[in-house]
Amino acid sequence: FCKRSKYALTLVSIGQRPWAQLLFQRIARYAKRLNADVLGLCRLPQLIDYSNEKFNVDSLAKRAKLILAAETLSLYERVLVLDDTVVVRRDTPDLFQIVPPLAIGATIEDDRIRPQSQSKKLLALAKLRHGYASSEND
């Protein structure tokens, strides 16, 4: 481990996500443009026991990201933790400049923002665009 910057980026991927490696390559290019360290692709196993109703997919994923952010912040001034459903485009602005220090920048993905039916349609379009073959388990 060689720390070269005061900023760091990492990608969190939970479960079987075949596109995560491609996204990580995009994040590495983005980090280079921002002069930030890339900490790697954090792959976590599927953490959810769907038979147990008290577990919630979103809460466990958020907890994993917050733990990763907290541990990383002990080494860096600013940390960007991205989910494997976020695509970093070539023209993505410097998020370290947009989100003020001591603030958390986040997106909200729930039915108040976008109905689940619309989210599924957008995911299907994204898969077609990137040549990812869908399956029943997606």
N, C-alpha and C positions, 0 to 999 in steps of 0.2 A: 504494500500500500504506500503510495507516494502522493501526499497532498501537495497540489500545485496552485490552488486557488482558494479564495474565501467562499466560493459558491460551489454547490454540488447538485447534481441531478441523478435521479434513479427512477426505475420503472418497476412497478409492482404488478405481478401477474399471478392470479389465483385460479387454480384449476388447469384444465387442458386448454391452452390458448395458443394454437399453432402460429398465429400472426405476431406473437410477442417479440420474436427475434427480429423481424422486419421493423417493427416499431422501435426496438432498441437501437438499431442502426440509424434511424432518423434522429433519435434523441442524442446519440453520440455526435452527429453532425451539428445539431443545434447547440449542444454544450460547447463544442469547439468554437462556434461562432460567438458564444457568450463568454469565452475564456473561463469556463466552469469545468470542474472535475465530474466525470461520469463514474458513479459508484457501481454500476452494474445492473443486471436484470435480476430482480429479487423474485424468484419463482417459489410460490407457496402451494402446497397441496390443496385440494378441495377441502375446505375446512367445515363444511356444512353437513350436519346429519339431518336430512330432510324429514326423517320420521319423527324428529323431536320439534314440536311446534314452538318451543320457547327460543330456539335459535333463529336468528334472522340473518340472511345473506348480507345485507347492507351493513349491519352493525359490526359483524366480524371483519368484513373487508375494511371498513373505516378504522377499526381498532388496529388492524395490522399496519395500515398506512401511518397512523398516528405514532405507533411504537417505533416504526422505522424512522419517521421524521424526528422524534425525540432523541433517539440514539445518534442520528446523524448530526443533529444540531450541537452535540457535544464536541464535534470536530470542525464544524463549519459555521460561518456567520449566517448564511442563508441556504435553504434547502428547497428544492423543487421535487416533490414526490408525484409522479404521474402514474395514473392507472393505465392498464393495457387497452382501454377503450378510447384513449385520447390519441389522436393523430397529430403530430407536430408537423406543420407545413413549412415549406422553405421560407415563407414570408411571416412566420410567427414572430411577433415582437418580443423584445427582451422582457420576460415576465418578472425578472428581478427589479426592473425599473418601474414596472406598472404597479406591482403589489408593494405597498409601503413596508419598511422594516417594522417588525413587531405585529404584523397583520397576517392573516391567513387568507390566501386567495383560493377560492373553490368554486366549483360548479354544482348546481343542484339538479339532480336527476330524479324526479318523482312525478307523480300524476298531476301535481299542481303546475308543473312546468311543461311536461309533454306526456300525453296519455301513453300507456304501455303499448297499445296497438300501433301508435305512430312510431314509437321507439323501435318496435320489431320491424316495421317496414323500412325504416332508415338503416337498421343493421343489415337487413337483407340486401338493400341497395349497395351498401359499403362492401359487403362480401362479393357481390357481383363485380364491382369496380376493381377490387384488388385480386380477383381470381381465386377467392377462397371457396371451396366446395362446402356447402352447408350440410348439416346432418340433423337428425332428430334431437340430438343432445345439446345443440347450440342454444 
